């Protein structure tokens, strides 16, 4: 399949106001296919989110290159939508107003943006909560609203930075299932950052395992299963794949701890 996103020999150096610069990413190269669901997995501090923000155009690319459909990434754009861990909803806007926000900025007529917003509100299961404010919603509902807002602008690429990390286990599982259903109905290229091995195996078609800082691509593991099988988590191939990936991540987590030890 055609490469949608190409990351070519990217390095990223953080320069804090005080202290020494920190090399966050080193020589990252990765091809992401059209309509692929890929997870970035690794220990805390390995640069997963940094790589995601570079793809989104939120951080400058200093060395190497990132292209989307062959065009260099130089800034954020409507072709790449992002969903953050902590919802990032406007607290003073209703669900409907949050979802239509990006459509207003695109200049769509009111009737069209309200119809499109309703379609995605329905898709994420928030029908009946259109006039509710974020403070009236549970964590899972807030994240559904955030996903609807991002999907409504119809980006080709969906960038997700640990979007379910702040949810309880039950809600997290429900949201994972919902996200897969949305992706199957409306296929997009999805890059999903997580530190949860089982989540990565369940959601993604491939998992890119990153090393301890400076982040490199340690391995790329195929994780294609029948995700519609309600018992997939209990199948031996699924359990074996989780164990394989956990072993790779554990090695890097130990390295990270050893480097930080006094």
C-alpha positions, 0 to 999 in steps of 0.5 A, a space after each residue: 500500500 502507498 505510504 501516507 506518512 514518511 518519517 525520514 531520519 528525524 532527530 529532535 533536541 529539546 533545549 530547556 531554558 535551564 540545563 543541558 539540551 536533551 536528545 529526545 529522538 534519534 534517527 527515526 525513520 518510519 513509513 505509515 501506510 494509507 488508512 493504517 492504524 499504527 501504535 507508538 509504544 514505549 517507556 515513559 520519556 521515550 519521545 512517543 508524543 514528541 514524534 506525534 507532535 512533529 507529525 502534526 506540525 506542532 514542533 519544528 523539524 530540525 533534522 530529517 524530514 516528515 512528509 504527508 502525501 509527499 508534502 513536507 510537514 511545516 505546520 499544523 493543517 486540516 489534513 491532520 486532526 489531533 486528540 489529546 489525553 485530557 479532552 481539550 474541550 472548550 468548557 464554555 461551549 456545549 457539545 454541539 458548539 465544540 464539535 462545530 468549532 472547527 467547521 466554523 473556522 473552515 467557513 462552512 454554512 451553518 446548516 451544513 456544519 450543524 448537520 455534519 456535527 450531528 452526524 459525528 455526535 451520533 457516531 460517537 454515541 452522544 445523541 441527546 447530549 448536544 446541549 450539555 457542557 463538558 462539566 456535565 459529562 463523564 470522562 468517557 463522554 468528554 473524550 467522545 466529544 473530543 473525537 467527534 470534534 476532530 472527526 467532523 473536520 474530516 482529517 485524512 490523518 488522526 493523531 491520538 496522544 494517549 486519548 484514553 489514558 485518563 479513563 477508568 478501565 471499563 470506560 477505556 475498554 468501551 472507548 477502544 471498541 468504539 474507536 475501532 468501530 469508528 475507524 472501520 466505518 470511516 477509515 483514516 490513517 491513525 497514529 495512536 500513542 500509548 504506553 499500554 501494551 494490550 491497548 496497542 495490540 488490540 487497536 493497531 495493525 502494527 506497533 512501532 516499539 520505541 527505545 528508551 531516550 533518545 527514542 529510536 525505532 526498536 522494532 515494528 511488530 504486526 498485530 493484525 487480529 480479528 478485532 471484532 471477535 469479542 474473545 480476541 483478548 483471551 486467544 493464545 495468539 493475542 496473549 503471545 503477542 502482548 507478551 512479546 511486546 511487553 518483553 521489548 518494552 520492559 527491556 527499554 524501561 529497565 534501561 531508562 531506569 538505569 540511566 536515571 539512577 544516581 
